[in-house]
Amino acid sequence: GTVRSIGVCNFNVTMLRKAIEEIGAPIACHQIEYHAFLDQSKMLNYLREKGIPLVAYAPLAQGTAASDPVLQGIGVKHGATAAQVALAWLLEQDGVAVIPKAQHRESQKSNLDALAVKLDDDDRHAIAVLPKDHRFVNPPFAPEWDA
C-alpha cells in the first residue's frame, strides 16, 4: 500500500496487459526503444488507451538517425539536423516522452533545439515510409516483441 505507481521497461503488450489487468499495477510510464526506424504503433495505441505515457529510449536509433538521408533532407528544409528531426517527430506524438542520450553540452543543446522544429505533413509522410523494422536493443533475454 505504499507504492502509488511504477514504471516498467521493455514489456510487450501481453506483459503490460497482465501487469495492469491481472496484477493491478498502477503503471506511470513504459520505457521502450522507439525511433523513426521502429514501428511501435501497437504498443503506443495500447498505452494511449490506458493513459500511460511512452518513454522513448534510443530515440536517435543508436546514431543512425543522424546519417539518414531522408531525415537529413528534412533537416535542411527546416535548418535543423537530422537528429533534431528524429526527435521532433517523436516529440509531436501524443503521449510520447523522449530521453536521448547526450554527454556533451553541445549535444544536449542540440537535442533541446529539436523542440523548435515544426514538421509538416510532407515531412511526416517521408518519415512514415522509412523502414520500421530496425531494433537496436535486443538482448537474448528480451521478450517476444510486438510486431
N, C-alpha and C positions, 0 to 999 in steps of 0.2 A: 503493500500500500504506500510505499514511499516514492515509487517511480511514477512520474507524471507522463513521460513519453520517452521513446527510444528512437535512435536512428539505426538503420540497417544498411548493409552494403553488399552488393553483388548477389542479391536474391533474384531468382527468376519469378515469373508471375505466380506459379504454383506455390513456391515457398512463401512469397509475400501474402498470398491469399490465406494460406494456413496460419501464418503469424497473426493476421488480422481477424479472421473468422473463427478459427478453432482455439487459438491461444488467447485472443482478445488483446493482443499487444497494442498499445497506443503508439503508432508509428508517426514520428515527427518529420522524418525525411528518409529518402532512399538514395544512396550514393552508388552510381554505376558509371561505367565507361559510356560516354556519349559525345559524339562529334559528327561533323558533316559527312563522314565516311562509314557511319554505322547506324543502321535503322534500329531505333528503339521505340517505334510507334506503338507496338503492342503494350509495352511496359508504360509508356507515357500516358496512353489512353486509360489504362487501369489506374495509375496513380492519380490522374485528374479526376476520375470517377470517385475516388476515395478522398480527394482533397489533400493528397500527400505530395509535397514538393520533390522533384527530382534534382539531385545534386550531381552535376556532370563533372566527372574527373577525366583526365586526359582529353580535355576539350580541343587541344591542338593536334590530336592524333599522333602523339609522340614526335611532334615536329613536322609531320607530313603536310599539315595544312600550310605551312609557310612556303613550301615549294610547289604547291599545286597550281597549275596554270590557270584553271578556272577561277580559283579564289584570288590569284594574283591579278587577273584581268578585272575582276570586280573591284579589287582594291585600287587599281589605277583609276578607275572610273570615279571612285569616292575619295581619292587622295589618302588612302589607307593601306596598310599592309595586308597581305593575305591572312595572316594570323588574326588581325583585328576583324576582318570579315568573318572568319570562322567563329570568333567569339560573339560578334554582333548577331549572327544567325541564331546561335543558341540563346542569347540574352533576350531576344524578342519573342521567344516562345513562352506562352503562359505556363507557370508552374515549374520553370527551369531556373536553377541557380548554377553558376559556373565557378569552378575553382582551378584556374590554370596555375601551373607550377612556374614560379619565376624567382630566381635567386638574385638577379641583378636589378638595381634600381631602374635602369632604362627599360628593361622588360616589364617590370611592374607598372611603370608609367604607360608604356605602350598598351598593355592589357587594359588599363583603365580608360585609355583613349578610345577603346572599342565601343564604349558607351555612346560616343558621338556619331558612330557610323549608322546611317539610316538606309537600310536596304529597300529596294523597290521590288515589284513583282517579277521583273525580268531576272533580277539577282536571285530571288528565292527559287525561281524555276531552274536556273542554272545550277544551283546547289542541290535542288531536289533530284536532278537527274545524274548526279555523281554516283558512282558505285557505293552501295551502302552495306558492304559485307566485310569491311576491314576491322577486325577486332585485334587490338594490340596487347590487351591484358587478358591472357587466357591460361592461367596456371593449370597443371594437371589435376588439381583438386577442385576446379571450378564446376559449378552445376551445369546441367544441360541448359544452354542459353535459349531464350525465346527467339523464334525466327521472325 
